[in-house]
Amino acid sequence: MSDRKSKSVFLKAYPQGMPAASDFEIRETTVPAAGANEMVCRTIWMSVDPYMRGRMRPDVKSYIPPFSLDEPLAGGAVAEVVESNIADYGVGDLIVDFTGGWKEYYVSSGERTQKIIPNLAPLPAWLGVLGMPGLTAWAGVTQIMKPKEGETLFVSGAAGAVGSVVCQLGKMRGARVVASAGSPEKIRWLKEEAGVDVALNYKDYKNAAELTKALAEAAPNGVDCYFENVGGMHLEAAINCIGFGGRMALCGMISMYNNTEVEPGPPNLVNLIGRGVMARGFIVSEYADKAMEFAGEVAPLVVSKKIKFQQTEYDGLDRAADAFVGLFHGENAGKAVVRVGADPA
Ligand SMILES: NC(=O)c1ccc[n+]([C@@H]2O[C@H](COP(=O)([O-])OP(=O)(O)OC[C@H]3O[C@@H](n4cnc5c(N)ncnc54)[C@H](OP(=O)(O)O)[C@@H]3O)[C@@H](O)[C@H]2O)c1
């Protein structure tokens, strides 16, 4: 097989503060034929995720290395195998790959890939509710917060890829779910489709005191579980309202990802002491060994449409930067995905 040309997205420079589409550019790369124990894959859908912003900060030590300016960006993708020298993968197989995003074609060793069950769900669902964000939500609910019947669960970033699954898994466990998101349409979806008990548009509240008042009204018996996606005033309000024996799953703090100055922490952490609160940070990869248990619960719920999900689609690799930047402006409802190539024939 001969080399292939691929359009691939590169960072021009590391963004300072809020990223812009102008920080990215598309270059043509050459993708070699598959070597021994390699395969060449064609990307169909790619994922944009908030964690990628952390990989654009070369000065910050993290659980995942920074992106290089000299290589295409990488991320989750649904792809089709077009050449294979790996015994377990054949031409035409559809896969989810942690590295296939931001490019049309790439070489994979098959180490961070998983085969897709064809026709189980729309292909982008493997990047959302059935993929990394779904496992993140499931892990936070079932392994950390463990909400009980009648308890109150507060979720920030509730209409996003992770938050929307948290809301619904919480409801299925009998919790009263209070959700926060940033637009009237997201609030409508959370109430009418995800079935939450109360949905707060955080943009109606100027500061943590105002959000605390609204949360206290929505959770008159206090918050038992908090799923943290946002940070800032959401965290402060949650700590104000958390009850005795509360559990907090610290998943993300997107409101801080583009800060150029260090932001002071919440001033009310002392509440965690007297109220015996467990606050547990986690990265989804910690729960990779639970992926089958997650799929066993969530895939049937997706197939039977008991779990609802939304996806916001961007068309074409040249929209990938817009899709990524849009995460920080709330432009996505549910999972943000980019169509990079055609569906398989
Ligand atoms: N720990 C892990 O392993 C792990 C794995 C996956 C994701 N995460 C984290 O989970 C969180 C959600 O990720 P996701 O993939 O589900 O993204 P997402 O919620 O689908 O998209 C991001 C959403 O964040 C909200 N947002 C952006 N800037 C905000 C701000 N300044 N204040 C409040 N809300 C803001 C926007 O919704 P609104 O319209 O509501 O503002 C936006 O739509 C992120 O913090 C992410 O880093 C962690």
The ligand as an SDF file (V2000), in Angstrom:
LIG
                    3D

 48 52  0  0  0  0  0  0  0  0999 V2000
  -12.1420   13.5290   35.3990 N   0  0  0  0  0  0  0  0  0  0  0  0
  -12.2860   13.0020   34.1840 C   0  0  0  0  0  0  0  0  0  0  0  0
  -11.7480   11.9350   33.8710 O   0  0  0  0  0  0  0  0  0  0  0  0
  -13.1210   13.7310   33.1650 C   0  0  0  0  0  0  0  0  0  0  0  0
  -13.5570   13.0880   31.9930 C   0  0  0  0  0  0  0  0  0  0  0  0
  -14.3940   13.7870   31.1240 C   0  0  0  0  0  0  0  0  0  0  0  0
  -14.7540   15.0980   31.4090 C   0  0  0  0  0  0  0  0  0  0  0  0
  -14.2770   15.6840   32.5410 N   0  0  0  0  0  0  0  0  0  0  0  0
  -14.6830   17.0430   32.9130 C   0  0  0  0  0  0  0  0  0  0  0  0
  -16.0900   17.0510   33.0120 O   0  0  0  0  0  0  0  0  0  0  0  0
  -16.5790   18.3390   32.6680 C   0  0  0  0  0  0  0  0  0  0  0  0
  -17.6270   18.2130   31.5830 C   0  0  0  0  0  0  0  0  0  0  0  0
  -17.0230   17.6620   30.4280 O   0  0  0  0  0  0  0  0  0  0  0  0
  -17.9170   17.3050   29.1590 P   0  0  0  0  0  0  0  0  0  0  0  0
  -17.0680   16.5320   28.2330 O   0  0  0  0  0  0  0  0  0  0  0  0
  -19.2020   16.7410   29.6110 O   0  0  0  0  0  0  0  0  0  0  0  0
  -18.1430   18.7580   28.5060 O   0  0  0  0  0  0  0  0  0  0  0  0
  -19.5210   19.4040   28.1520 P   0  0  0  0  0  0  0  0  0  0  0  0
  -20.2490   19.6230   29.4380 O   0  0  0  0  0  0  0  0  0  0  0  0
  -20.2040   18.5880   27.1190 O   0  0  0  0  0  0  0  0  0  0  0  0
  -19.1260   20.8080   27.5010 O   0  0  0  0  0  0  0  0  0  0  0  0
  -18.6400   21.8300   28.2660 C   0  0  0  0  0  0  0  0  0  0  0  0
  -19.7890   22.6540   28.9280 C   0  0  0  0  0  0  0  0  0  0  0  0
  -19.2570   23.3270   30.0340 O   0  0  0  0  0  0  0  0  0  0  0  0
  -20.0280   24.4760   30.2870 C   0  0  0  0  0  0  0  0  0  0  0  0
  -19.1430   25.6020   30.5850 N   0  0  0  0  0  0  0  0  0  0  0  0
  -18.1290   26.0750   29.8290 C   0  0  0  0  0  0  0  0  0  0  0  0
  -17.5370   27.1110   30.4350 N   0  0  0  0  0  0  0  0  0  0  0  0
  -18.2110   27.2990   31.6020 C   0  0  0  0  0  0  0  0  0  0  0  0
  -18.0820   28.2290   32.6790 C   0  0  0  0  0  0  0  0  0  0  0  0
  -17.1390   29.1880   32.6770 N   0  0  0  0  0  0  0  0  0  0  0  0
  -18.9540   28.1330   33.7190 N   0  0  0  0  0  0  0  0  0  0  0  0
  -19.9100   27.1750   33.7200 C   0  0  0  0  0  0  0  0  0  0  0  0
  -20.0740   26.2770   32.7450 N   0  0  0  0  0  0  0  0  0  0  0  0
  -19.2340   26.3400   31.7000 C   0  0  0  0  0  0  0  0  0  0  0  0
  -20.8390   24.7630   29.0280 C   0  0  0  0  0  0  0  0  0  0  0  0
  -22.2070   24.4970   29.3170 O   0  0  0  0  0  0  0  0  0  0  0  0
  -23.2250   25.6580   29.8200 P   0  0  0  0  0  0  0  0  0  0  0  0
  -23.9700   26.0990   28.5960 O   0  0  0  0  0  0  0  0  0  0  0  0
  -24.0550   24.9400   30.8040 O   0  0  0  0  0  0  0  0  0  0  0  0
  -22.3790   26.7590   30.3740 O   0  0  0  0  0  0  0  0  0  0  0  0
  -20.3060   23.7570   28.0310 C   0  0  0  0  0  0  0  0  0  0  0  0
  -21.3070   23.3360   27.1430 O   0  0  0  0  0  0  0  0  0  0  0  0
  -15.3660   19.1660   32.2660 C   0  0  0  0  0  0  0  0  0  0  0  0
  -14.9360   19.9040   33.3990 O   0  0  0  0  0  0  0  0  0  0  0  0
  -14.3410   18.1130   31.9070 C   0  0  0  0  0  0  0  0  0  0  0  0
  -13.0140   18.5880   32.0430 O   0  0  0  0  0  0  0  0  0  0  0  0
  -13.4700   15.0300   33.4150 C   0  0  0  0  0  0  0  0  0  0  0  0
  1  2  1  0
  2  3  2  0
  2  4  1  0
  4  5  1  0
  4 48  2  0
  5  6  2  0
  6  7  1  0
  7  8  2  0
  8  9  1  0
  8 48  1  0
  9 10  1  0
  9 46  1  0
 10 11  1  0
 11 12  1  0
 11 44  1  0
 12 13  1  0
 13 14  1  0
 14 15  2  0
 14 16  1  0
 14 17  1  0
 17 18  1  0
 18 19  2  0
 18 20  1  0
 18 21  1  0
 21 22  1  0
 22 23  1  0
 23 24  1  0
 23 42  1  0
 24 25  1  0
 25 26  1  0
 25 36  1  0
 26 27  1  0
 26 35  1  0
 27 28  2  0
 28 29  1  0
 29 30  1  0
 29 35  2  0
 30 31  1  0
 30 32  2  0
 32 33  1  0
 33 34  2  0
 34 35  1  0
 36 37  1  0
 36 42  1  0
 37 38  1  0
 38 39  2  0
 38 40  1  0
 38 41  1  0
 42 43  1  0
 44 45  1  0
 44 46  1  0
 46 47  1  0
M  CHG  2   8   1  16  -1
M  END
$$$$
